[in-house]
Amino acid sequence: MRYSNIEEEMIEMLQIAMACIARMLHQRPKMSDVLKMVENVQQFDNGNQLSTGSPMLTPDAVGQKSSEEP
């Protein structure tokens, strides 16, 4: 089935989008990180990922990642 995981993919893409529009600029992920996250969702769609879930960027993780960057 072509769209067997469409709901999960939409949720993951929405989570990525929400991280990108965080109120605090330093909490937003870098575009290179966003690209990796989107590619991860695409790999999941293509069946290249073995697990049923993919690591997502949570608001806490965004804050931690961004605090490490200048």
PQR file of N, CA, C, O and H, with PARSE charges and radii, in Angstrom:
ATOM      1  N   MET A   1       0.847  -1.178   0.000 -0.4000 1.5000
ATOM      2  CA  MET A   1       0.000   0.000   0.000 -0.0000 2.0000
ATOM      3  C   MET A   1       0.895   1.245   0.000  0.5500 1.7000
ATOM      4  O   MET A   1       1.817   1.339   0.810 -0.5500 1.4000
ATOM      5  N   ARG A   2       0.641   2.163  -0.867 -0.4000 1.5000
ATOM      6  CA  ARG A   2       1.485   3.344  -1.042 -0.0000 2.0000
ATOM      7  C   ARG A   2       1.474   4.250   0.184  0.5500 1.7000
ATOM      8  O   ARG A   2       2.526   4.763   0.565 -0.5500 1.4000
ATOM      9  H   ARG A   2      -0.108   2.086  -1.526  0.4000 1.0000
ATOM     10  N   TYR A   3       0.349   4.458   0.798 -0.4000 1.5000
ATOM     11  CA  TYR A   3       0.232   5.407   1.899 -0.0000 2.0000
ATOM     12  C   TYR A   3      -0.058   4.713   3.227  0.5500 1.7000
ATOM     13  O   TYR A   3      -0.868   5.198   4.017 -0.5500 1.4000
ATOM     14  H   TYR A   3      -0.506   4.042   0.489  0.4000 1.0000
ATOM     15  N   SER A   4       0.586   3.604   3.472 -0.4000 1.5000
ATOM     16  CA  SER A   4       0.282   2.837   4.676 -0.0000 2.0000
ATOM     17  C   SER A   4       0.675   3.575   5.956  0.5500 1.7000
ATOM     18  O   SER A   4       0.053   3.363   6.998 -0.5500 1.4000
ATOM     19  H   SER A   4       1.244   3.210   2.830  0.4000 1.0000
ATOM     20  N   ASN A   5       1.675   4.423   5.901 -0.4000 1.5000
ATOM     21  CA  ASN A   5       2.136   5.130   7.097 -0.0000 2.0000
ATOM     22  C   ASN A   5       1.900   6.631   6.999  0.5500 1.7000
ATOM     23  O   ASN A   5       2.593   7.408   7.656 -0.5500 1.4000
ATOM     24  H   ASN A   5       2.180   4.596   5.055  0.4000 1.0000
ATOM     25  N   ILE A   6       0.950   7.042   6.202 -0.4000 1.5000
ATOM     26  CA  ILE A   6       0.762   8.462   5.923 -0.0000 2.0000
ATOM     27  C   ILE A   6       0.480   9.273   7.186  0.5500 1.7000
ATOM     28  O   ILE A   6       0.979  10.391   7.311 -0.5500 1.4000
ATOM     29  H   ILE A   6       0.387   6.411   5.669  0.4000 1.0000
ATOM     30  N   GLU A   7      -0.298   8.745   8.118 -0.4000 1.5000
ATOM     31  CA  GLU A   7      -0.602   9.504   9.336 -0.0000 2.0000
ATOM     32  C   GLU A   7       0.650   9.722  10.173  0.5500 1.7000
ATOM     33  O   GLU A   7       0.877  10.823  10.674 -0.5500 1.4000
ATOM     34  H   GLU A   7      -0.704   7.837   8.016  0.4000 1.0000
ATOM     35  N   GLU A   8       1.465   8.681  10.328 -0.4000 1.5000
ATOM     36  CA  GLU A   8       2.699   8.815  11.091 -0.0000 2.0000
ATOM     37  C   GLU A   8       3.637   9.805  10.420  0.5500 1.7000
ATOM     38  O   GLU A   8       4.273  10.615  11.095 -0.5500 1.4000
ATOM     39  H   GLU A   8       1.280   7.786   9.920  0.4000 1.0000
ATOM     40  N   GLU A   9       3.729   9.748   9.095 -0.4000 1.5000
ATOM     41  CA  GLU A   9       4.594  10.664   8.356 -0.0000 2.0000
ATOM     42  C   GLU A   9       4.121  12.104   8.506  0.5500 1.7000
ATOM     43  O   GLU A   9       4.932  13.013   8.682 -0.5500 1.4000
ATOM     44  H   GLU A   9       3.213   9.090   8.547  0.4000 1.0000
ATOM     45  N   MET A  10       2.821  12.309   8.439 -0.4000 1.5000
ATOM     46  CA  MET A  10       2.279  13.662   8.587 -0.0000 2.0000
ATOM     47  C   MET A  10       2.571  14.202   9.982  0.5500 1.7000
ATOM     48  O   MET A  10       2.902  15.378  10.132 -0.5500 1.4000
ATOM     49  H   MET A  10       2.162  11.570   8.296  0.4000 1.0000
ATOM     50  N   ILE A  11       2.455  13.368  10.989 -0.4000 1.5000
ATOM     51  CA  ILE A  11       2.746  13.796  12.361 -0.0000 2.0000
ATOM     52  C   ILE A  11       4.222  14.147  12.502  0.5500 1.7000
ATOM     53  O   ILE A  11       4.563  15.159  13.115 -0.5500 1.4000
ATOM     54  H   ILE A  11       2.187  12.413  10.867  0.4000 1.0000
ATOM     55  N   GLU A  12       5.091  13.324  11.942 -0.4000 1.5000
ATOM     56  CA  GLU A  12       6.521  13.599  12.018 -0.0000 2.0000
ATOM     57  C   GLU A  12       6.873  14.901  11.298  0.5500 1.7000
ATOM     58  O   GLU A  12       7.674  15.688  11.802 -0.5500 1.4000
ATOM     59  H   GLU A  12       4.814  12.502  11.444  0.4000 1.0000
ATOM     60  N   MET A  13       6.282  15.132  10.128 -0.4000 1.5000
ATOM     61  CA  MET A  13       6.539  16.371   9.392 -0.0000 2.0000
ATOM     62  C   MET A  13       6.002  17.575  10.168  0.5500 1.7000
ATOM     63  O   MET A  13       6.620  18.639  10.167 -0.5500 1.4000
ATOM     64  H   MET A  13       5.632  14.493   9.719  0.4000 1.0000
ATOM     65  N   LEU A  14       4.864  17.410  10.823 -0.4000 1.5000
ATOM     66  CA  LEU A  14       4.311  18.494  11.634 -0.0000 2.0000
ATOM     67  C   LEU A  14       5.222  18.803  12.821  0.5500 1.7000
ATOM     68  O   LEU A  14       5.409  19.967  13.173 -0.5500 1.4000
ATOM     69  H   LEU A  14       4.362  16.545  10.823  0.4000 1.0000
ATOM     70  N   GLN A  15       5.786  17.770  13.434 -0.4000 1.5000
ATOM     71  CA  GLN A  15       6.710  17.984  14.548 -0.0000 2.0000
ATOM     72  C   GLN A  15       7.953  18.741  14.084  0.5500 1.7000
ATOM     73  O   GLN A  15       8.458  19.609  14.796 -0.5500 1.4000
ATOM     74  H   GLN A  15       5.634  16.824  13.148  0.4000 1.0000
ATOM     75  N   ILE A  16       8.438  18.412  12.900 -0.4000 1.5000
ATOM     76  CA  ILE A  16       9.584  19.131  12.341 -0.0000 2.0000
ATOM     77  C   ILE A  16       9.214  20.593  12.117  0.5500 1.7000
ATOM     78  O   ILE A  16       9.973  21.496  12.469 -0.5500 1.4000
ATOM     79  H   ILE A  16       8.027  17.707  12.322  0.4000 1.0000
ATOM     80  N   ALA A  17       8.051  20.815  11.533 -0.4000 1.5000
ATOM     81  CA  ALA A  17       7.592  22.185  11.273 -0.0000 2.0000
ATOM     82  C   ALA A  17       7.452  22.971  12.573  0.5500 1.7000
ATOM     83  O   ALA A  17       7.830  24.141  12.630 -0.5500 1.4000
ATOM     84  H   ALA A  17       7.434  20.081  11.247  0.4000 1.0000
ATOM     85  N   MET A  18       6.917  22.349  13.607 -0.4000 1.5000
ATOM     86  CA  MET A  18       6.748  23.039  14.888 -0.0000 2.0000
ATOM     87  C   MET A  18       8.102  23.409  15.496  0.5500 1.7000
ATOM     88  O   MET A  18       8.238  24.470  16.104 -0.5500 1.4000
ATOM     89  H   MET A  18       6.609  21.398  13.561  0.4000 1.0000
ATOM     90  N   ALA A  19       9.088  22.550  15.338 -0.4000 1.5000
ATOM     91  CA  ALA A  19      10.429  22.876  15.829 -0.0000 2.0000
ATOM     92  C   ALA A  19      10.999  24.078  15.078  0.5500 1.7000
ATOM     93  O   ALA A  19      11.725  24.889  15.653 -0.5500 1.4000
ATOM     94  H   ALA A  19       8.977  21.688  14.844  0.4000 1.0000
ATOM     95  N   CYS A  20      10.668  24.186  13.801 -0.4000 1.5000
ATOM     96  CA  CYS A  20      11.191  25.279  12.966 -0.0000 2.0000
ATOM     97  C   CYS A  20      10.583  26.633  13.311  0.5500 1.7000
ATOM     98  O   CYS A  20      11.170  27.670  13.002 -0.5500 1.4000
ATOM     99  H   CYS A  20      10.079  23.527  13.334  0.4000 1.0000
ATOM    100  N   ILE A  21       9.424  26.637  13.944 -0.4000 1.5000
ATOM    101  CA  ILE A  21       8.776  27.913  14.252 -0.0000 2.0000
ATOM    102  C   ILE A  21       8.763  28.194  15.749  0.5500 1.7000
ATOM    103  O   ILE A  21       7.915  28.943  16.237 -0.5500 1.4000
ATOM    104  H   ILE A  21       8.948  25.794  14.195  0.4000 1.0000
ATOM    105  N   ALA A  22       9.690  27.602  16.469 -0.4000 1.5000
ATOM    106  CA  ALA A  22       9.790  27.861  17.906 -0.0000 2.0000
ATOM    107  C   ALA A  22       9.929  29.360  18.147  0.5500 1.7000
ATOM    108  O   ALA A  22      10.594  30.059  17.382 -0.5500 1.4000
ATOM    109  H   ALA A  22      10.378  26.994  16.073  0.4000 1.0000
ATOM    110  N   ARG A  23       9.303  29.847  19.206 -0.4000 1.5000
ATOM    111  CA  ARG A  23       9.339  31.287  19.522 -0.0000 2.0000
ATOM    112  C   ARG A  23      10.766  31.800  19.691  0.5500 1.7000
ATOM    113  O   ARG A  23      11.124  32.854  19.165 -0.5500 1.4000
ATOM    114  H   ARG A  23       8.763  29.280  19.828  0.4000 1.0000
ATOM    115  N   MET A  24      11.555  31.062  20.412 -0.4000 1.5000
ATOM    116  CA  MET A  24      12.929  31.473  20.681 -0.0000 2.0000
ATOM    117  C   MET A  24      13.816  31.021  19.523  0.5500 1.7000
ATOM    118  O   MET A  24      13.886  29.833  19.208 -0.5500 1.4000
ATOM    119  H   MET A  24      11.265  30.206  20.840  0.4000 1.0000
ATOM    120  N   LEU A  25      14.484  31.970  18.905 -0.4000 1.5000
ATOM    121  CA  LEU A  25      15.304  31.655  17.731 -0.0000 2.0000
ATOM    122  C   LEU A  25      16.354  30.597  18.032  0.5500 1.7000
ATOM    123  O   LEU A  25      16.627  29.737  17.194 -0.5500 1.4000
ATOM    124  H   LEU A  25      14.427  32.935  19.161  0.4000 1.0000
ATOM    125  N   HIS A  26      16.943  30.651  19.216 -0.4000 1.5000
ATOM    126  CA  HIS A  26      17.997  29.694  19.546 -0.0000 2.0000
ATOM    127  C   HIS A  26      17.462  28.273  19.720  0.5500 1.7000
ATOM    128  O   HIS A  26      18.245  27.324  19.777 -0.5500 1.4000
ATOM    129  H   HIS A  26      16.721  31.349  19.897  0.4000 1.0000
ATOM    130  N   GLN A  27      16.138  28.112  19.806 -0.4000 1.5000
ATOM    131  CA  GLN A  27      15.550  26.784  19.942 -0.0000 2.0000
ATOM    132  C   GLN A  27      15.241  26.149  18.589  0.5500 1.7000
ATOM    133  O   GLN A  27      14.914  24.964  18.520 -0.5500 1.4000
ATOM    134  H   GLN A  27      15.502  28.883  19.760  0.4000 1.0000
ATOM    135  N   ARG A  28      15.341  26.919  17.530 -0.4000 1.5000
ATOM    136  CA  ARG A  28      15.035  26.388  16.200 -0.0000 2.0000
ATOM    137  C   ARG A  28      16.211  25.563  15.677  0.5500 1.7000
ATOM    138  O   ARG A  28      17.367  25.935  15.882 -0.5500 1.4000
ATOM    139  H   ARG A  28      15.607  27.881  17.586  0.4000 1.0000
ATOM    140  N   PRO A  29      15.928  24.451  15.007 -0.5600 1.5000
ATOM    141  CA  PRO A  29      17.014  23.628  14.459  0.2800 2.0000
ATOM    142  C   PRO A  29      17.653  24.301  13.248  0.5500 1.7000
ATOM    143  O   PRO A  29      17.027  25.110  12.563 -0.5500 1.4000
ATOM    144  N   LYS A  30      18.899  23.953  13.004 -0.4000 1.5000
ATOM    145  CA  LYS A  30      19.578  24.439  11.803 -0.0000 2.0000
ATOM    146  C   LYS A  30      18.944  23.760  10.594  0.5500 1.7000
ATOM    147  O   LYS A  30      18.388  22.668  10.704 -0.5500 1.4000
ATOM    148  H   LYS A  30      19.408  23.296  13.560  0.4000 1.0000
ATOM    149  N   MET A  31      19.033  24.411   9.451 -0.4000 1.5000
ATOM    150  CA  MET A  31      18.447  23.839   8.237 -0.0000 2.0000
ATOM    151  C   MET A  31      19.092  22.502   7.886  0.5500 1.7000
ATOM    152  O   MET A  31      18.418  21.616   7.361 -0.5500 1.4000
ATOM    153  H   MET A  31      19.484  25.299   9.361  0.4000 1.0000
ATOM    154  N   SER A  32      20.371  22.342   8.163 -0.4000 1.5000
ATOM    155  CA  SER A  32      21.019  21.058   7.889 -0.0000 2.0000
ATOM    156  C   SER A  32      20.390  19.946   8.734  0.5500 1.7000
ATOM    157  O   SER A  32      20.248  18.814   8.272 -0.5500 1.4000
ATOM    158  H   SER A  32      20.918  23.062   8.589  0.4000 1.0000
ATOM    159  N   ASP A  33      20.014  20.277   9.979 -0.4000 1.5000
ATOM    160  CA  ASP A  33      19.339  19.296  10.834 -0.0000 2.0000
ATOM    161  C   ASP A  33      17.929  19.006  10.332  0.5500 1.7000
ATOM    162  O   ASP A  33      17.471  17.864  10.365 -0.5500 1.4000
ATOM    163  H   ASP A  33      20.129  21.196  10.355  0.4000 1.0000
ATOM    164  N   VAL A  34      17.242  20.058   9.864 -0.4000 1.5000
ATOM    165  CA  VAL A  34      15.894  19.884   9.318 -0.0000 2.0000
ATOM    166  C   VAL A  34      15.950  18.965   8.102  0.5500 1.7000
ATOM    167  O   VAL A  34      15.115  18.073   7.951 -0.5500 1.4000
ATOM    168  H   VAL A  34      17.614  20.986   9.837  0.4000 1.0000
ATOM    169  N   LEU A  35      16.926  19.184   7.244 -0.4000 1.5000
ATOM    170  CA  LEU A  35      17.083  18.340   6.061 -0.0000 2.0000
ATOM    171  C   LEU A  35      17.277  16.880   6.456  0.5500 1.7000
ATOM    172  O   LEU A  35      16.672  15.992   5.854 -0.5500 1.4000
ATOM    173  H   LEU A  35      17.604  19.909   7.366  0.4000 1.0000
ATOM    174  N   LYS A  36      18.106  16.625   7.450 -0.4000 1.5000
ATOM    175  CA  LYS A  36      18.330  15.250   7.910 -0.0000 2.0000
ATOM    176  C   LYS A  36      17.041  14.631   8.456  0.5500 1.7000
ATOM    177  O   LYS A  36      16.749  13.460   8.212 -0.5500 1.4000
ATOM    178  H   LYS A  36      18.598  17.346   7.939  0.4000 1.0000
ATOM    179  N   MET A  37      16.275  15.438   9.201 -0.4000 1.5000
ATOM    180  CA  MET A  37      15.022  14.922   9.761 -0.0000 2.0000
ATOM    181  C   MET A  37      14.023  14.586   8.657  0.5500 1.7000
ATOM    182  O   MET A  37      13.350  13.557   8.720 -0.5500 1.4000
ATOM    183  H   MET A  37      16.512  16.389   9.399  0.4000 1.0000
ATOM    184  N   VAL A  38      13.924  15.453   7.644 -0.4000 1.5000
ATOM    185  CA  VAL A  38      12.998  15.199   6.532 -0.0000 2.0000
ATOM    186  C   VAL A  38      13.450  13.971   5.747  0.5500 1.7000
ATOM    187  O   VAL A  38      12.626  13.147   5.350 -0.5500 1.4000
ATOM    188  H   VAL A  38      14.470  16.288   7.593  0.4000 1.0000
ATOM    189  N   GLU A  39      14.758  13.848   5.524 -0.4000 1.5000
ATOM    190  CA  GLU A  39      15.268  12.663   4.830 -0.0000 2.0000
ATOM    191  C   GLU A  39      14.963  11.405   5.627  0.5500 1.7000
ATOM    192  O   GLU A  39      14.666  10.361   5.046 -0.5500 1.4000
ATOM    193  H   GLU A  39      15.428  14.517   5.847  0.4000 1.0000
ATOM    194  N   ASN A  40      15.030  11.491   6.943 -0.4000 1.5000
ATOM    195  CA  ASN A  40      14.724  10.354   7.807 -0.0000 2.0000
ATOM    196  C   ASN A  40      13.266   9.931   7.637  0.5500 1.7000
ATOM    197  O   ASN A  40      12.966   8.738   7.594 -0.5500 1.4000
ATOM    198  H   ASN A  40      15.271  12.339   7.415  0.4000 1.0000
ATOM    199  N   VAL A  41      12.365  10.900   7.540 -0.4000 1.5000
ATOM    200  CA  VAL A  41      10.949  10.599   7.314 -0.0000 2.0000
ATOM    201  C   VAL A  41      10.781   9.949   5.949  0.5500 1.7000
ATOM    202  O   VAL A  41       9.997   9.010   5.806 -0.5500 1.4000
ATOM    203  H   VAL A  41      12.609  11.869   7.574  0.4000 1.0000
ATOM    204  N   GLN A  42      11.501  10.429   4.947 -0.4000 1.5000
ATOM    205  CA  GLN A  42      11.404   9.865   3.602 -0.0000 2.0000
ATOM    206  C   GLN A  42      11.939   8.441   3.573  0.5500 1.7000
ATOM    207  O   GLN A  42      11.373   7.582   2.898 -0.5500 1.4000
ATOM    208  H   GLN A  42      12.137  11.192   5.062  0.4000 1.0000
ATOM    209  N   GLN A  43      13.027   8.181   4.302 -0.4000 1.5000
ATOM    210  CA  GLN A  43      13.565   6.822   4.364 -0.0000 2.0000
ATOM    211  C   GLN A  43      12.555   5.885   5.004  0.5500 1.7000
ATOM    212  O   GLN A  43      12.383   4.750   4.559 -0.5500 1.4000
ATOM    213  H   GLN A  43      13.487   8.879   4.850  0.4000 1.0000
ATOM    214  N   PHE A  44      11.891   6.358   6.042 -0.4000 1.5000
ATOM    215  CA  PHE A  44      10.861   5.561   6.705 -0.0000 2.0000
ATOM    216  C   PHE A  44       9.756   5.224   5.712  0.5500 1.7000
ATOM    217  O   PHE A  44       9.242   4.106   5.702 -0.5500 1.4000
ATOM    218  H   PHE A  44      12.031   7.281   6.402  0.4000 1.0000
ATOM    219  N   ASP A  45       9.393   6.199   4.873 -0.4000 1.5000
ATOM    220  CA  ASP A  45       8.349   6.014   3.862 -0.0000 2.0000
ATOM    221  C   ASP A  45       8.770   4.970   2.834  0.5500 1.7000
ATOM    222  O   ASP A  45       7.939   4.192   2.365 -0.5500 1.4000
ATOM    223  H   ASP A  45       9.810   7.107   4.880  0.4000 1.0000
ATOM    224  N   ASN A  46      10.044   4.948   2.484 -0.4000 1.5000
ATOM    225  CA  ASN A  46      10.536   4.018   1.471 -0.0000 2.0000
ATOM    226  C   ASN A  46      10.813   2.627   2.030  0.5500 1.7000
ATOM    227  O   ASN A  46      11.182   1.723   1.280 -0.5500 1.4000
ATOM    228  H   ASN A  46      10.718   5.580   2.865  0.4000 1.0000
ATOM    229  N   GLY A  47      10.640   2.449   3.321 -0.4000 1.5000
ATOM    230  CA  GLY A  47      10.858   1.139   3.923 -0.0000 2.0000
ATOM    231  C   GLY A  47      12.311   0.844   4.207  0.5500 1.7000
ATOM    232  O   GLY A  47      12.658  -0.306   4.476 -0.5500 1.4000
ATOM    233  H   GLY A  47      10.340   3.183   3.929  0.4000 1.0000
ATOM    234  N   ASN A  48      13.175   1.845   4.157 -0.4000 1.5000
ATOM    235  CA  ASN A  48      14.596   1.646   4.395 -0.0000 2.0000
ATOM    236  C   ASN A  48      14.947   1.624   5.873  0.5500 1.7000
ATOM    237  O   ASN A  48      16.087   1.332   6.232 -0.5500 1.4000
ATOM    238  H   ASN A  48      12.894   2.780   3.938  0.4000 1.0000
ATOM    239  N   GLN A  49      13.993   1.925   6.727 -0.4000 1.5000
ATOM    240  CA  GLN A  49      14.243   1.966   8.152 -0.0000 2.0000
ATOM    241  C   GLN A  49      13.603   0.742   8.792  0.5500 1.7000
ATOM    242  O   GLN A  49      12.459   0.402   8.491 -0.5500 1.4000
ATOM    243  H   GLN A  49      13.066   2.162   6.435  0.4000 1.0000
ATOM    244  N   LEU A  50      14.337   0.091   9.666 -0.4000 1.5000
ATOM    245  CA  LEU A  50      13.864  -1.153  10.247 -0.0000 2.0000
ATOM    246  C   LEU A  50      12.858  -0.938  11.368  0.5500 1.7000
ATOM    247  O   LEU A  50      11.913  -1.716  11.505 -0.5500 1.4000
ATOM    248  H   LEU A  50      15.267   0.368   9.910  0.4000 1.0000
ATOM    249  N   SER A  51      13.045   0.103  12.170 -0.4000 1.5000
ATOM    250  CA  SER A  51      12.133   0.301  13.297 -0.0000 2.0000
ATOM    251  C   SER A  51      10.848   0.963  12.841  0.5500 1.7000
ATOM    252  O   SER A  51      10.779   1.537  11.754 -0.5500 1.4000
ATOM    253  H   SER A  51      13.813   0.735  12.059  0.4000 1.0000
ATOM    254  N   THR A  52       9.823   0.875  13.693 -0.4000 1.5000
ATOM    255  CA  THR A  52       8.535   1.469  13.335 -0.0000 2.0000
ATOM    256  C   THR A  52       8.501   2.949  13.637  0.5500 1.7000
ATOM    257  O   THR A  52       7.609   3.655  13.166 -0.5500 1.4000
ATOM    258  H   THR A  52       9.879   0.408  14.576  0.4000 1.0000
ATOM    259  N   GLY A  53       9.448   3.431  14.407 -0.4000 1.5000
ATOM    260  CA  GLY A  53       9.501   4.856  14.714 -0.0000 2.0000
ATOM    261  C   GLY A  53      10.856   5.412  14.359  0.5500 1.7000
ATOM    262  O   GLY A  53      11.849   4.686  14.329 -0.5500 1.4000
ATOM    263  H   GLY A  53      10.173   2.858  14.789  0.4000 1.0000
ATOM    264  N   SER A  54      10.896   6.697  14.092 -0.4000 1.5000
ATOM    265  CA  SER A  54      12.168   7.327  13.794 -0.0000 2.0000
ATOM    266  C   SER A  54      12.442   8.374  14.851  0.5500 1.7000
ATOM    267  O   SER A  54      11.509   8.949  15.412 -0.5500 1.4000
ATOM    268  H   SER A  54      10.088   7.287  14.117  0.4000 1.0000
ATOM    269  N   PRO A  55      13.705   8.627  15.128 -0.5600 1.5000
ATOM    270  CA  PRO A  55      14.010   9.625  16.146  0.2800 2.0000
ATOM    271  C   PRO A  55      13.525  10.996  15.710  0.5500 1.7000
ATOM    272  O   PRO A  55      13.832  11.460  14.612 -0.5500 1.4000
ATOM    273  N   MET A  56      12.773  11.629  16.575 -0.4000 1.5000
ATOM    274  CA  MET A  56      12.246  12.951  16.247 -0.0000 2.0000
ATOM    275  C   MET A  56      12.868  13.978  17.170  0.5500 1.7000
ATOM    276  O   MET A  56      13.349  13.656  18.257 -0.5500 1.4000
ATOM    277  H   MET A  56      12.524  11.252  17.468  0.4000 1.0000
ATOM    278  N   LEU A  57      12.848  15.186  16.729 -0.4000 1.5000
ATOM    279  CA  LEU A  57      13.388  16.288  17.492 -0.0000 2.0000
ATOM    280  C   LEU A  57      12.297  16.840  18.392  0.5500 1.7000
ATOM    281  O   LEU A  57      11.333  17.440  17.917 -0.5500 1.4000
ATOM    282  H   LEU A  57      12.456  15.448  15.847  0.4000 1.0000
ATOM    283  N   THR A  58      12.451  16.635  19.682 -0.4000 1.5000
ATOM    284  CA  THR A  58      11.477  17.149  20.637 -0.0000 2.0000
ATOM    285  C   THR A  58      11.853  18.577  21.004  0.5500 1.7000
ATOM    286  O   THR A  58      12.992  18.984  20.772 -0.5500 1.4000
ATOM    287  H   THR A  58      13.233  16.146  20.068  0.4000 1.0000
ATOM    288  N   PRO A  59      10.938  19.342  21.567 -0.5600 1.5000
ATOM    289  CA  PRO A  59      11.281  20.712  21.969  0.2800 2.0000
ATOM    290  C   PRO A  59      12.476  20.759  22.916  0.5500 1.7000
ATOM    291  O   PRO A  59      13.292  21.676  22.828 -0.5500 1.4000
ATOM    292  N   ASP A  60      12.595  19.779  23.826 -0.4000 1.5000
ATOM    293  CA  ASP A  60      13.741  19.742  24.728 -0.0000 2.0000
ATOM    294  C   ASP A  60      15.029  19.501  23.961  0.5500 1.7000
ATOM    295  O   ASP A  60      16.050  20.129  24.242 -0.5500 1.4000
ATOM    296  H   ASP A  60      11.932  19.034  23.897  0.4000 1.0000
ATOM    297  N   ALA A  61      14.986  18.598  22.998 -0.4000 1.5000
ATOM    298  CA  ALA A  61      16.173  18.309  22.202 -0.0000 2.0000
ATOM    299  C   ALA A  61      16.569  19.515  21.372  0.5500 1.7000
ATOM    300  O   ALA A  61      17.758  19.776  21.185 -0.5500 1.4000
ATOM    301  H   ALA A  61      14.157  18.087  22.770  0.4000 1.0000
ATOM    302  N   VAL A  62      15.593  20.251  20.876 -0.4000 1.5000
ATOM    303  CA  VAL A  62      15.893  21.453  20.098 -0.0000 2.0000
ATOM    304  C   VAL A  62      16.633  22.445  20.973  0.5500 1.7000
ATOM    305  O   VAL A  62      17.631  23.025  20.545 -0.5500 1.4000
ATOM    306  H   VAL A  62      14.627  20.040  21.028  0.4000 1.0000
ATOM    307  N   GLY A  63      16.158  22.648  22.194 -0.4000 1.5000
ATOM    308  CA  GLY A  63      16.813  23.571  23.108 -0.0000 2.0000
ATOM    309  C   GLY A  63      18.223  23.137  23.449  0.5500 1.7000
ATOM    310  O   GLY A  63      19.121  23.972  23.549 -0.5500 1.4000
ATOM    311  H   GLY A  63      15.347  22.177  22.541  0.4000 1.0000
ATOM    312  N   GLN A  64      18.428  21.848  23.627 -0.4000 1.5000
ATOM    313  CA  GLN A  64      19.748  21.330  23.949 -0.0000 2.0000
ATOM    314  C   GLN A  64      20.681  21.462  22.767  0.5500 1.7000
ATOM    315  O   GLN A  64      21.830  21.872  22.937 -0.5500 1.4000
ATOM    316  H   GLN A  64      17.698  21.170  23.546  0.4000 1.0000
ATOM    317  N   LYS A  65      20.221  21.125  21.569 -0.4000 1.5000
ATOM    318  CA  LYS A  65      21.052  21.239  20.385 -0.0000 2.0000
ATOM    319  C   LYS A  65      21.435  22.685  20.137  0.5500 1.7000
ATOM    320  O   LYS A  65      22.594  22.990  19.859 -0.5500 1.4000
ATOM    321  H   LYS A  65      19.288  20.792  21.431  0.4000 1.0000
ATOM    322  N   SER A  66      20.461  23.569  20.237 -0.4000 1.5000
ATOM    323  CA  SER A  66      20.697  24.966  19.924 -0.0000 2.0000
ATOM    324  C   SER A  66      21.605  25.627  20.949  0.5500 1.7000
ATOM    325  O   SER A  66      22.370  26.529  20.607 -0.5500 1.4000
ATOM    326  H   SER A  66      19.519  23.321  20.462  0.4000 1.0000
ATOM    327  N   SER A  67      21.528  25.192  22.196 -0.4000 1.5000
ATOM    328  CA  SER A  67      22.366  25.810  23.214 -0.0000 2.0000
ATOM    329  C   SER A  67      23.833  25.463  23.002  0.5500 1.7000
ATOM    330  O   SER A  67      24.712  26.159  23.510 -0.5500 1.4000
ATOM    331  H   SER A  67      20.906  24.460  22.473  0.4000 1.0000
ATOM    332  N   GLU A  68      24.107  24.396  22.256 -0.4000 1.5000
ATOM    333  CA  GLU A  68      25.480  24.024  21.956 -0.0000 2.0000
ATOM    334  C   GLU A  68      26.044  24.855  20.818  0.5500 1.7000
ATOM    335  O   GLU A  68      27.261  24.945  20.659 -0.5500 1.4000
ATOM    336  H   GLU A  68      23.393  23.831  21.843  0.4000 1.0000
ATOM    337  N   GLU A  69      25.181  25.456  20.034 -0.4000 1.5000
ATOM    338  CA  GLU A  69      25.609  26.235  18.886 -0.0000 2.0000
ATOM    339  C   GLU A  69      25.784  27.686  19.291  0.5500 1.7000
ATOM    340  O   GLU A  69      25.123  28.156  20.217 -0.5500 1.4000
ATOM    341  H   GLU A  69      24.192  25.382  20.164  0.4000 1.0000
ATOM    342  N   PRO A  70      26.684  28.412  18.596 -0.5600 1.5000
ATOM    343  CA  PRO A  70      26.873  29.828  18.919  0.2800 2.0000
ATOM    344  C   PRO A  70      25.658  30.661  18.606  0.5500 1.7000
ATOM    345  O   PRO A  70      25.667  31.872  18.825 -0.5500 1.4000
TER
END
